[in-house]
């Protein structure tokens, strides 16, 4: 189903909240384009008293170099830019893509110039998104690529993907997009900004699978720069499975909730699902894992100043189930299959644990999803099912470590997921 027809179908109130955001480029991506890498943005709180954790780097008149890992090979690439939460135009004077040589260095000087309607400079209006022209270069799935953007003289960062688990770079003043050496890139940050997708012109039959959810999909507390999220493990499994080429993209946002927006953790998944999943070219299936923050945030103490957990809304299992059903309905309307991930152990007190158990029982037994990924069974301690196994616990009793994320990636039923994506 095309994006345009999905928007037209929004006469039904159930689906209207999933309507895609306006784009500058043509909305209907050609069928040959498949998303090979993607991330989801969240607005940065607009306050004068932001704590250091939420202060973005200075980028005006500087070059931002971001490292991305496409999970699908192709003969040409497109870069997707987003100014979804911007209040002023997103201005990029020069954008290039090159194979990474490690750190801030690239394998070749110059790289491939990325253009927009033939122009090397681009201005994306507030609230809009834009695909680049095709860039003729070989993309190798699993390899690292540097996206280098020389920013406009007044550019500021209004939104980011905060927990990238990837070191990215900012230069001193000037256009260093073509530099192969890393000397100019002394600034470091661990977020993604503006570039929210890389699609490749892939071989016929190629598809993409998306993982969407909260910090446990985002890979929080996994090893920096090591690609140890459960979606990375799944991507490596698929790359060696001998089946048709399939990308895996990660659209988790740490702190995200199914039902409520947050000042820090992005829009509710029921709101962002259309933009972050259904708009992505080539995505045929999604693994959904979300709900722990909905259960927990009512118990978080209110904070003066920046309260990232606001609203402290209480939810029931029935509330979460209704939210899942809305996501499932929108996905099916768009021809996308949804696998439900069971909520993983989080050492919750009895009242909140009871909500998790009811939700997990519904995910397993309702047959509402196209399939189930039992992440809970993969990680729980058999002697204490409300706790993570010690070997999988990163130390906070909620987030897995690298071994836990590996177990999650191995728990995905690959054959069922691929068969579902082919239909």
N, C-alpha and C positions, 0 to 999 in steps of 0.2 A: 504494500500500500504506500502511496506517495505521501509526503509531508503535506502537500496541498490538500489532498483528499481527507487527511486526518483533521486538518483545521476546519474543513467544510463540514465534517461530521460533528463538530462541537455544538450543534444544536442541543445535544443531550447534555444535561448538566453534569452527568457522571464524568464525561470526557473533557469538558471544557478546561478544567484546571491543568490538563496535560498538553494543551495546545503549545506548539513550539514557538520559540521567540522569533521576532522578525530578523531577517538576514538581508544583507546588502546583495549577496550573490544569489543566483538562481537557486530556489529551494530544492528542486529535484535533482539530487546528485545522480550522475550516470551509474547504471548498474555495475559497471566494471570497477568503480571505486569502492574500496573496503577500508574501514578504519583500522589502522595498524597500531596506533598509540593514541591515548586520550587521557584527559584529566578533567575534573570538575572544579569550577570556581566557587568561591564564597566571598561575600563582600567583607571588607575590612571595616570594623567599627569606626565611625566617624566621630571621634572625640579628641579634645585637646590633651587629655590626661591618660592617653593609652600607655599601658605597661610596655616595657621593652619587647616582650614576646609578640606584640601586635603592631610594632612599628616597621614599616616597609623601608627598604633601602632607597637612597637617593639615586634616581635614574635619569633625570633630565639632562639631555645632551651627552649621555653616556651610552655605552654598548652593553646590553644584557645578553649573556651567553648561557643557554639552558641545554642540559643534556637529557636526551630522550632515547627510549629503547623501543623502536617499532617491533612488533611481534609477527610481522608478515612481510614477505619479500615482494618486490614489484619493480617495474621498469620506469616508473615516474611517481612523483609524490605531490601532494597538495597539503598546504599548511592552513589550519583553521584558526582564525583570530577571533577573540571575543572581547567586546567592551560592554558586556551585559550589565554590569553594575556601575559603569563610569558615568560621571556627571559632565565630563568634557570629552572632546574627541580623543581617541587613541591615535597618536601620530607616530609612525615609524618611518624614518628616512631611508633606511637600508636594511634589508633582511636577507640572510644567507643561511644555507644549510650545507654542512660538511661532515664527513666522517670524523668522529672524535678520536683523538690520539691519547686520551687520558687526561684527567684534570681539565684545565681550561684550554688545552692545546687541541688543534685540529690536524688531520693528516695531510691536508693540502692548503696552500695559501689561496685565499679568494673564496673557494667553495662555489656552490651554485647559487646564483642570485635568484631570489624569490620575487616575482612580480605580481601585480594586481591590475588586470585589464591592460597589461603591457607596461605599467609604470612601476618603478622601483620604490617610490614613496607611496604611502597610503595613509588615509585618515578615516578611521572607523567611527561613525557617530555614536553618541551615548545610547546604550541599550541595544546596539546592533552587533551582528556577527558577520564574518566574511571569510570565504574560501579564496585562497590564492589561485593564480594560474597554475596549470601543471608544470612541474619542474622535471626536466628530463635528466634523471640520474638513477642508477641502480640502487635500490634499497634492499639491504640484507636483514631479514628477520633475526632479532636477537642481538644485533650490533648496536653500538652507541653512536648517536648523531648529535652534533652541536647546532642549535638554532641561535643565530647571532643577530640581534636587532639593535640598530642604532636609533635611539629614541629622540623624539622631538624635544625642542629646547625648553618646553614647559611641562613635560610629561610627569605625571605622578601615578603611583600605584593605588588604585581604589579597590581592587579585588585580587585574590590569589587563591591558589590551592596551598593551604598552610603547611600541611605535613607531607612534603614530597618524598622524604627519606632519600633525597638526592641533593648533593651540593651543586649549586649553580653559581654563576659569576657575574660581577659587574665591573666594568672597566673604569679607569679614570676618564676625564672629559675627552670627547672626540669619537670619531667613527673608527672602530676597531673590528667591524664585522668581518672584514677580509683577512684579519691577522691569523696566521697559523700558530704563532708563538703565544705563550700565555702571559708574557711580561706585563701587559696592560691590565690584566684582569686580577686585581688585588682584592676586590670585594667578594665576599662569600655570602650566600643566603641559601636556605633550604626550603624554598617555596617554588611553585610554578606560577608564572604570570602570563596573561594574554594569549599565549599559544595553548589552545585546548584540544587540538587534534592534529594528527598526521595520518592522511589516507594515502593508500598506494593503488596504482593501477595494477591489479593483481590478475593472476591467471583465472580463467573461467571456473566457476564453482567455489571460489574462495569465499569464506564467510568470517564473521567476527562474533565473539561471545563477550558479553560485558559482565563484570562483577560490580554490583552497586550496594552501598550500605554505609556503615559508619567506620570507626577507627579500626575495627578488626578486618575489614576489607581494605582499608587504606594502608594497613601494615604498620600501624604505630608500634613502636618498640622493637621492630625488626632492625637488622643491621643496616647502618647508613651506607648508601652507594652499592649495596650488594644484591638488590633485587630478590629479596627473600619473602615477599608477600605471598599469600596463598595463590593469588592470581598469577604471579610469576612462575610458581611451581606448576600450575596448570598449563601455562603457556609452553613450558619446556616439555611437559608430558605430551602435549598435542604435537609439538614440533618433531617428536621422535616416534609418533604413533603410526606413521605411514599412511594416514588418512588424507583426505583433501586438505589443502592449506587453510588453517583457521587461526585468526588472531584472537588474543585475549586482551581486553582493555579494562583498566581499573578506574571506576568512577565512585569509589568510596570517599567520604569526607569525615574526618575525625570529629566526633561530637554530634554528628548528624542524627536527626530523629525522623521517624516515619510521619508524625502527625503535626509537629510544631516547628516553626522557624526559630532561629536563635540569633542573637546579636553577633556571635562569633562563628557559629558552626554551620552556617548556610541555611538555605530554605529547606522546609520539610521535604522529604523524599517524594511525597505525593504531589508536591508542587513542581519539583525539578525533574521528575522522571521523564516527561516529554522531551525537554531540551537535552538532558544529559544522556538519555538512552535512545529514544525513538527517532531523534534527528540524526543519529550517527549512521553514515552510509555503511551498508553491509552487515549491520548487527541483526542477527537472527534469533539469538537466545540470550537470556540474562539470568544470572544467579543473584537472588535477592537475600541479603542478610542484614536485618535491621530490627531494632526494638528494645535493646537493652537500655539505651539512653532514655527512651520514652518511659520505661519502667523506673529508672533511677532518678531522673532529674527532679521529680516532686520532692525527694528527700534531701536534695542539695540545699545547703543554707543560702539564703539570699545575701548578696554582697553589695556593699555600697560602691559607687562608681561603676566600673564595667562588670556586669553580671552576665557572664556567658551562658549560664544555665537558665536564664529567664526565657519564657515563662515556666514557673515551677508547677507544671500542670500534671495532675494525677491522671493516669490512664488505667483502664481495665483490659483484660484479655479480649473482651468483645470489641473494645475500641481499636485495638491493634488488628484484630481479624478483619474488621470492616475496612481499615486502611489497606491491608494486603489485597482485599477483594477489589478495591478501586484500582490498584496498580495492575492487577491481573486483567481486569476488564479492559483497561486502556491498552495494555500490551497485546492482548488478543485482537483487539480492533485494528491494531497496526500490523498484525501478522507476526508478532514476536513471541516466542515461547518463554515462559518464566519457570525457573526452578526455585523452590523455596528452601532457604538454609535455616536449619534449626538454630535457636539462640544458644550460644555457648555458655558454660558455667561461669558465674561471676561472684561466687561466695556471697550471695544475696541473703538478707534476712528473710524469715519465713514468709511474710506477707508478699514481698516482691518475688520471691522464688516461686510461690504458687502461681503467679501470673505467668512467669516464664514457662513453667511446666504445662499449663493449660494451652498456651500458645504453641508450644512444641508438639503437643499431642494433636492439635488441630492441623498443623503443618504436615505431620506424618500421615494422618488418617482421613483428612477431609477430601482428598483428591482434587482440591481446588487448583493446585499448581499442576504444571505439566510434568513435574518431577520433583524429587526431594533430594537435598544434599544434607546428610545428617552430621553436621559439624559438631553438634553436642555429643553424639556417640563417639566421635573420633577423638575428642579432647577430654572428656570427663574422667574423673577418678572413680574406678568401680567401687571403691570402699566409701567414697564421699561424692555422690553424683552431682552435688551442687558446687563442687570444686574442680578446678583444672587438675590434671595430672601434674605432679611436681616437675617432671621433665619437660612439660610443655609450657609452664608458667614463666612469663618474663620477669616476675617478681611482684607485680601489683595485683595478682589474683584475678585479673580481668582479661588482660591482653596476653596472647601467646607470645613466646619468643620464636626464634627462627625454627626450632624443632617443631613447635606447635603449628606454625604456619605451613611447614612442610607436610605435617599430618593432615591439615585441612585440604591442601592442594591434592594430596593423594586420595582423599575421601570423595572427591567429585566423581560421579559415575560417568566417565568419559564417553563410553559408547552410547548411553542413553541421551546424554547432552548433545552429542553430534548427530544422532539420529533425529532428535527433536528439531535441531537447527536445519536439517535438510528438508523437512516437510514444508 
